Amino acid sequence: MNGQTPRSMRLHIGIFGRRNVGKSSVLNALTGQQVAIVSDVAGTTTDPVEKAMELLPVGPVVFVDTAGVDDIGALGQQRIAATYKVFERTELALLVAAAGEWGGFEEQLLAELSGREIPTLVVFNKTDLAGPEPELAARLEKRALAVAALSTRTGDGVDALRQAIKDAVPAEFASPPAIAADLLPPGGVAVLVVPIDKEAPKGRLILPQVQVIRDLLDADCTCLVTKERELRDAFRRLAAPPDLVVTDSQAFLKVAADTPDGVRMTSFSILFARLKGDLVEMARGAAAIDRLRPGDRILIAEACTHHAIGDDIGRVKIPRWLEQYAGGALQADVRSGRDFPEDLSVYKLVIHCGACTWNRRQMIYRIQRCRRAGVPVTNYGIAIAHTLGIIRRALAPFPAALDAYLDALADGGGRKS
């Protein structure tokens, strides 16, 4: 890992508005760089432009500059669709408008942002030409909307906008939840089981492993990192049993067999299902595995794109384990990155990765999509634990999730795991 904060841990700030109100100029002014092309020609920004930076006094952020929502024509509609997809990962929105141009487009954007519960800061640009109408600013403030004004041409108001962004930062970003440390007592000990396979990056650990290590160290816990073949020897070297064992889900069976019964055990993928998504919902979704029948169609969804090597977990191993469990071949569709089907109703189950490269809002949005479509959704680690018959143990550190799973299992009349 390098010294940069991963994008998944940065505050995602989306910049929205109609064409030619100065969205790209606002981005350049905030970053102090020519990140986005600026032109008097309406529609210069065609695709979302992202810029990761340290924004003082906020911290690590990702700005996403978008195309205008008043674009016209077939290509314009595609640009608008791309802009609306940015909502899925936006944690704070800047709605940019110019004086005298507030109307239906801005109200439509506000309605969409409000419906998605995205905190929004209204930014009036081009104040060197005219200021925002006092009556409009008052109406917006009555709707509990923060308002800022600036001129990107003169630089007036840029520092105030940075402070306004800081004041609007969601509380969960200012105080992020623990990944694993809250599962240990103060000064506790965790054993992390890290298989080294063909897909492990050369000379590095994968992102979830690094983040769990840092989370434990930040909480003054001790972590022992080992491979699955050395796990038994690691236990012998400890004067007392560890408080928690966290394993790569692919090594679940061996780690479960080698970990004493009194020691709690889970996986990195399950930890990230809790951190990035809704663990209770995804535990409930695992019960649907019992209802799979040969020929059923399932969706395997992963947040990142990577070159599959050998026994790829999403493309090969999970479909194979599910087919063995269901007693016959399944139709498994695999989607990577932001490629997610519009029609989910054709699937009996969605199995998603831990989304370590995404922020939580984007993963929650996908879970909500599944819920609205009436399609159960679960997580790689939870699904693997279910098919291997060790899900009760894997979910034991999370009582609410385990209860939801058992209730769903009882309602569906599935096999006991």
C-alpha positions as CSV (number, residue, x, y, z in Angstrom):
1,M,0.0,0.0,0.0
2,N,1.2,3.5,-0.7
3,G,0.7,6.5,1.7
4,Q,-2.4,7.8,0.0
5,T,-5.9,7.5,1.6
6,P,-7.9,5.0,-0.4
7,R,-10.9,6.5,-2.4
8,S,-13.3,4.3,-0.4
9,M,-12.3,6.2,2.8
10,R,-12.6,9.7,1.2
11,L,-15.6,12.0,1.5
12,H,-17.3,11.9,-2.0
13,I,-18.5,15.4,-2.9
14,G,-20.6,15.6,-6.1
15,I,-20.8,18.9,-8.0
16,F,-24.2,19.3,-9.8
17,G,-26.0,22.0,-11.7
18,R,-27.0,23.0,-15.2
19,R,-24.5,23.7,-18.0
20,N,-22.3,26.8,-17.9
21,V,-22.9,27.8,-14.3
22,G,-19.3,27.3,-13.5
23,K,-19.3,23.8,-11.9
24,S,-15.8,23.0,-13.3
25,S,-14.6,26.5,-12.2
26,V,-15.8,25.7,-8.7
27,L,-13.8,22.5,-8.7
28,N,-10.7,24.2,-10.0
29,A,-11.1,27.0,-7.4
30,L,-11.5,24.5,-4.5
31,T,-8.5,22.3,-5.6
32,G,-6.3,25.2,-6.7
33,Q,-5.6,23.2,-9.9
34,Q,-6.8,23.1,-13.4
35,V,-8.5,19.7,-12.8
36,A,-11.4,20.3,-15.2
37,I,-11.5,22.0,-18.6
38,V,-13.3,25.4,-18.4
39,S,-14.9,27.0,-21.4
40,D,-17.7,29.5,-22.2
41,V,-19.2,26.8,-24.4
42,A,-22.1,25.1,-22.7
43,G,-21.6,21.3,-22.2
44,T,-17.8,21.3,-22.0
45,T,-17.9,18.7,-19.2
46,T,-19.2,15.5,-20.9
47,D,-18.3,12.8,-18.4
48,P,-17.9,12.9,-14.6
49,V,-14.4,14.2,-13.7
50,E,-12.9,12.9,-10.4
51,K,-10.2,14.5,-8.3
52,A,-8.9,13.1,-5.0
53,M,-7.2,15.5,-2.7
54,E,-6.7,16.7,0.8
55,L,-9.2,19.6,1.3
56,L,-8.3,21.7,4.4
57,P,-9.9,21.8,6.9
58,V,-12.0,18.8,5.8
59,G,-9.5,16.1,5.1
60,P,-9.3,13.5,2.3
61,V,-12.0,14.0,-0.3
62,V,-13.0,13.0,-3.8
63,F,-14.6,15.7,-5.9
64,V,-16.9,14.5,-8.8
65,D,-17.6,17.2,-11.4
66,T,-20.6,16.3,-13.5
67,A,-22.2,17.3,-16.8
68,G,-25.1,19.8,-16.9
69,V,-28.6,18.4,-16.1
70,D,-30.1,20.7,-18.8
71,D,-28.1,19.0,-21.7
72,I,-30.2,18.3,-24.8
73,G,-30.4,15.6,-27.5
74,A,-29.7,11.9,-27.3
75,L,-26.1,12.4,-26.3
76,G,-27.2,14.9,-23.7
77,Q,-29.5,12.3,-22.2
78,Q,-26.6,9.9,-21.8
79,R,-24.6,12.6,-20.1
80,I,-27.5,13.3,-17.7
81,A,-27.8,9.6,-17.0
82,A,-24.1,9.5,-16.1
83,T,-24.6,12.5,-13.9
84,Y,-27.5,10.8,-12.0
85,K,-25.4,7.7,-11.4
86,V,-23.0,9.9,-9.5
87,F,-25.8,10.3,-6.9
88,E,-25.1,6.6,-5.9
89,R,-21.8,7.5,-4.3
90,T,-22.3,11.1,-3.4
91,E,-22.0,11.8,0.4
92,L,-22.2,15.6,0.1
93,A,-23.6,17.5,-2.9
94,L,-22.7,21.0,-4.1
95,L,-25.6,22.3,-6.2
96,V,-24.1,25.2,-8.2
97,A,-26.3,27.9,-9.7
98,A,-25.7,31.4,-11.1
99,A,-27.7,34.4,-10.0
100,G,-31.0,34.7,-11.7
101,E,-30.9,31.1,-13.1
102,W,-32.8,29.3,-10.3
103,G,-35.7,27.3,-11.7
104,G,-37.0,23.9,-12.5
105,F,-33.7,22.2,-13.1
106,E,-32.4,23.2,-9.7
107,E,-35.6,22.2,-8.0
108,Q,-35.5,18.8,-9.8
109,L,-32.0,18.3,-8.5
110,L,-32.9,19.3,-5.0
111,A,-35.8,16.9,-5.0
112,E,-33.6,14.0,-6.2
113,L,-30.9,14.8,-3.6
114,S,-33.5,15.2,-0.8
115,G,-35.2,11.9,-1.8
116,R,-31.8,10.1,-1.5
117,E,-31.1,11.9,1.8
118,I,-27.9,13.4,0.5
119,P,-26.7,16.5,2.4
120,T,-26.7,19.5,0.0
121,L,-24.9,22.8,0.0
122,V,-26.3,25.4,-2.5
123,V,-23.5,27.3,-4.1
124,F,-24.2,30.6,-6.0
125,N,-21.4,31.3,-8.4
126,K,-20.5,34.4,-10.5
127,T,-21.2,36.8,-7.6
128,D,-18.9,39.3,-9.4
129,L,-21.8,39.7,-11.9
130,A,-24.7,39.5,-9.5
131,G,-25.4,38.2,-6.0
132,P,-28.1,35.6,-5.1
133,E,-31.6,37.0,-4.7
134,P,-32.1,37.6,-1.0
135,E,-35.6,36.1,-1.1
136,L,-34.4,32.9,-2.7
137,A,-31.5,32.5,-0.2
138,A,-34.0,33.0,2.6
139,R,-36.4,30.4,1.2
140,L,-33.5,27.9,0.8
141,E,-32.4,28.5,4.4
142,K,-35.9,27.9,5.6
143,R,-35.7,24.5,4.0
144,A,-32.6,23.8,6.1
145,L,-30.3,24.1,3.1
146,A,-26.9,25.7,3.7
147,V,-26.0,28.4,1.2
148,A,-22.6,29.8,0.0
149,A,-21.7,32.4,-2.6
150,L,-18.4,33.0,-4.5
151,S,-16.8,34.2,-7.6
152,T,-14.4,31.8,-9.2
153,R,-13.2,34.6,-11.4
154,T,-12.0,36.9,-8.5
155,G,-11.6,34.2,-5.9
156,D,-13.9,35.9,-3.4
157,G,-15.8,33.4,-1.3
158,V,-13.6,30.4,-2.0
159,D,-12.3,30.1,1.6
160,A,-15.8,30.6,2.9
161,L,-17.0,27.8,0.7
162,R,-14.3,25.5,2.0
163,Q,-15.5,26.2,5.6
164,A,-19.2,25.7,4.5
165,I,-18.2,22.2,3.1
166,K,-16.5,21.4,6.5
167,D,-19.6,22.4,8.4
168,A,-21.8,20.2,6.1
169,V,-19.7,17.1,6.4
170,P,-21.9,14.1,7.5
171,A,-21.3,13.0,11.1
172,E,-20.5,9.4,10.0
173,F,-17.5,10.7,8.0
174,A,-16.2,12.8,10.8
175,S,-16.4,9.7,13.2
176,P,-16.1,6.6,11.1
177,P,-17.1,3.3,12.7
178,A,-14.7,0.6,13.7
179,I,-14.0,-2.3,11.3
180,A,-13.1,-5.0,13.9
181,A,-11.7,-3.2,17.0
182,D,-15.2,-2.9,18.6
183,L,-15.4,-6.7,18.7
184,L,-12.3,-6.9,21.0
185,P,-11.9,-5.8,24.6
186,P,-9.4,-2.9,25.3
187,G,-5.9,-4.2,24.5
188,G,-7.4,-7.4,22.9
189,V,-5.7,-9.8,20.6
190,A,-6.8,-10.7,17.1
191,V,-5.4,-13.4,14.7
192,L,-5.7,-12.5,11.0
193,V,-5.4,-15.4,8.6
194,V,-4.1,-14.1,5.3
195,P,-3.7,-16.7,2.5
196,I,-1.2,-15.8,-0.1
197,D,-2.5,-16.9,-3.5
198,K,-2.0,-16.1,-7.2
199,E,-4.3,-13.0,-7.0
200,A,-2.6,-11.5,-4.0
201,P,-0.7,-8.3,-5.1
202,K,3.0,-8.9,-5.2
203,G,4.7,-7.5,-2.2
204,R,1.5,-6.2,-0.7
205,L,-1.6,-7.3,1.3
206,I,-5.0,-6.6,-0.1
207,L,-6.9,-3.5,1.0
208,P,-9.3,-5.1,3.5
209,Q,-6.4,-6.8,5.3
210,V,-4.4,-3.6,5.6
211,Q,-7.4,-1.6,6.8
212,V,-8.3,-4.2,9.5
213,I,-4.7,-4.1,10.7
214,R,-4.7,-0.3,10.9
215,D,-8.1,-0.3,12.7
216,L,-6.8,-2.7,15.3
217,L,-3.6,-0.8,15.9
218,D,-5.5,2.5,16.2
219,A,-7.5,0.9,19.0
220,D,-4.4,-0.3,20.8
221,C,-5.1,-3.9,20.0
222,T,-2.6,-6.5,19.1
223,C,-2.9,-8.4,15.8
224,L,-1.0,-11.5,14.8
225,V,-0.9,-12.1,11.0
226,T,-0.4,-15.6,9.7
227,K,-1.2,-17.9,6.8
228,E,-3.8,-20.7,7.2
229,R,-1.1,-23.4,7.2
230,E,0.6,-21.8,10.2
231,L,-2.5,-21.1,12.2
232,R,-2.2,-24.0,14.6
233,D,1.4,-23.1,15.4
234,A,0.3,-19.5,15.9
235,F,-2.2,-20.6,18.6
236,R,0.5,-22.6,20.3
237,R,2.7,-19.5,20.5
238,L,0.0,-17.5,22.2
239,A,-0.1,-17.6,26.0
240,A,-3.9,-17.2,25.9
241,P,-6.5,-17.7,23.2
242,P,-7.1,-14.7,21.0
243,D,-10.3,-12.6,21.3
244,L,-11.1,-12.9,17.6
245,V,-9.9,-14.7,14.5
246,V,-10.5,-13.1,11.1
247,T,-9.9,-15.1,8.0
248,D,-10.1,-14.8,4.2
249,S,-13.4,-16.4,3.4
250,Q,-11.8,-18.8,1.0
251,A,-9.9,-20.5,3.9
252,F,-13.1,-20.7,6.1
253,L,-13.2,-24.5,6.5
254,K,-9.5,-25.0,7.5
255,V,-9.6,-22.0,9.8
256,A,-12.8,-23.1,11.4
257,A,-11.3,-26.6,12.0
258,D,-8.1,-25.2,13.5
259,T,-9.7,-22.5,15.7
260,P,-10.8,-23.7,19.2
261,D,-14.5,-23.7,19.7
262,G,-14.4,-21.0,22.3
263,V,-12.7,-18.5,20.1
264,R,-15.0,-16.2,17.9
265,M,-14.3,-16.3,14.2
266,T,-15.4,-14.4,11.2
267,S,-14.0,-13.2,7.8
268,F,-12.7,-10.0,6.2
269,S,-15.6,-10.1,3.8
270,I,-18.2,-10.2,6.6
271,L,-16.5,-7.4,8.4
272,F,-16.8,-5.3,5.3
273,A,-20.4,-6.3,4.7
274,R,-21.0,-4.6,8.1
275,L,-18.7,-1.6,7.4
276,K,-19.9,-0.8,3.8
277,G,-23.4,-2.2,3.7
278,D,-26.2,-3.7,5.9
279,L,-25.0,-6.9,7.6
280,V,-28.4,-7.7,8.9
281,E,-30.0,-7.5,5.5
282,M,-27.2,-9.5,3.9
283,A,-27.3,-12.2,6.6
284,R,-31.1,-12.5,6.0
285,G,-30.4,-12.8,2.3
286,A,-28.2,-15.9,2.8
287,A,-31.2,-18.0,3.7
288,A,-32.3,-17.7,0.1
289,I,-29.5,-20.0,-0.9
290,D,-31.6,-22.9,0.5
291,R,-34.3,-22.1,-2.1
292,L,-31.9,-22.2,-5.1
293,R,-32.7,-24.9,-7.6
294,P,-30.8,-26.1,-10.7
295,G,-31.4,-23.6,-13.6
296,D,-32.0,-20.6,-11.3
297,R,-30.3,-17.3,-12.3
298,I,-28.0,-15.6,-9.8
299,L,-26.0,-12.4,-10.0
300,I,-22.4,-12.2,-8.7
301,A,-21.5,-8.5,-8.2
302,E,-18.0,-7.1,-7.4
303,A,-17.2,-3.5,-6.8
304,C,-13.7,-3.5,-8.4
305,T,-12.5,-4.7,-11.8
306,H,-9.6,-7.1,-11.9
307,H,-8.0,-9.7,-14.1
308,A,-9.3,-13.1,-13.1
309,I,-6.7,-15.7,-12.4
310,G,-7.2,-19.4,-11.8
311,D,-9.9,-20.2,-9.3
312,D,-11.3,-16.7,-9.1
313,I,-13.5,-16.3,-6.1
314,G,-16.5,-14.6,-7.8
315,R,-16.3,-16.2,-11.2
316,V,-15.4,-19.8,-10.3
317,K,-15.4,-20.7,-6.6
318,I,-18.7,-19.2,-5.4
319,P,-20.7,-20.4,-8.4
320,R,-19.2,-23.9,-7.9
321,W,-20.0,-24.0,-4.2
322,L,-23.6,-22.8,-4.8
323,E,-24.1,-25.4,-7.6
324,Q,-22.9,-28.1,-5.3
325,Y,-25.3,-26.9,-2.6
326,A,-28.2,-26.5,-5.0
327,G,-27.6,-29.9,-6.6
328,G,-27.2,-28.7,-10.2
329,A,-26.0,-26.0,-12.6
330,L,-27.0,-22.4,-12.0
331,Q,-27.0,-19.5,-14.4
332,A,-24.4,-17.1,-12.9
333,D,-24.1,-13.6,-14.3
334,V,-20.9,-11.7,-13.2
335,R,-20.9,-7.9,-13.1
336,S,-17.9,-5.8,-12.1
337,G,-17.4,-2.2,-11.2
338,R,-20.3,0.1,-11.8
339,D,-22.0,-2.3,-14.2
340,F,-25.1,-3.4,-12.4
341,P,-28.3,-4.6,-14.2
342,E,-31.3,-2.3,-14.3
343,D,-33.6,-5.3,-14.1
344,L,-32.9,-7.4,-11.0
345,S,-36.2,-9.2,-11.0
346,V,-34.8,-12.0,-13.2
347,Y,-32.5,-13.1,-10.3
348,K,-33.2,-15.4,-7.4
349,L,-30.2,-14.1,-5.5
350,V,-27.6,-11.4,-5.6
351,I,-24.2,-12.2,-4.1
352,H,-22.0,-9.1,-3.6
353,C,-18.3,-8.7,-2.6
354,G,-17.3,-6.7,0.5
355,A,-17.1,-3.5,-1.6
356,C,-13.8,-2.5,0.0
357,T,-13.0,-0.1,-2.8
358,W,-16.4,1.8,-2.5
359,N,-17.8,4.1,0.0
360,R,-20.8,3.0,2.1
361,R,-23.4,5.0,0.3
362,Q,-22.8,3.2,-3.0
363,M,-23.2,-0.2,-1.4
364,I,-26.3,0.8,0.5
365,Y,-27.8,2.0,-2.8
366,R,-27.3,-1.4,-4.3
367,I,-28.9,-3.1,-1.3
368,Q,-31.9,-0.8,-1.6
369,R,-32.2,-1.6,-5.3
370,C,-32.3,-5.3,-4.4
371,R,-34.9,-4.7,-1.7
372,R,-37.1,-2.7,-4.0
373,A,-36.9,-5.5,-6.6
374,G,-37.8,-8.1,-4.0
375,V,-34.5,-10.0,-4.6
376,P,-32.5,-11.2,-1.6
377,V,-28.9,-10.0,-1.5
378,T,-26.0,-11.4,0.5
379,N,-22.3,-11.1,0.7
380,Y,-19.4,-13.3,-0.5
381,G,-18.2,-14.3,3.0
382,I,-21.7,-14.9,4.3
383,A,-22.7,-17.1,1.3
384,I,-19.5,-19.1,1.5
385,A,-20.0,-19.7,5.3
386,H,-23.6,-20.8,4.5
387,T,-22.6,-23.3,1.8
388,L,-19.9,-24.7,4.1
389,G,-22.2,-25.1,7.0
390,I,-20.4,-22.7,9.4
391,I,-22.5,-19.6,9.1
392,R,-23.7,-19.7,12.7
393,R,-20.1,-19.5,13.9
394,A,-19.1,-16.9,11.3
395,L,-22.0,-14.6,12.4
396,A,-21.7,-15.3,16.1
397,P,-19.8,-12.0,16.7
398,F,-22.9,-10.2,15.3
399,P,-26.0,-11.3,17.2
400,A,-28.5,-9.2,15.3
401,A,-27.3,-10.5,12.0
402,L,-27.3,-14.1,13.2
403,D,-30.9,-13.7,14.5
404,A,-32.0,-12.2,11.2
405,Y,-30.4,-15.1,9.4
406,L,-32.1,-17.7,11.6
407,D,-35.5,-16.0,11.3
408,A,-35.2,-15.9,7.5
409,L,-34.1,-19.6,7.5
410,A,-37.1,-20.5,9.6
411,D,-39.5,-18.5,7.4
412,G,-38.1,-20.2,4.2
413,G,-38.1,-23.7,5.6
414,G,-34.5,-24.2,4.4
415,R,-31.9,-26.6,5.5
416,K,-30.1,-25.9,8.8
417,S,-26.5,-24.7,8.5
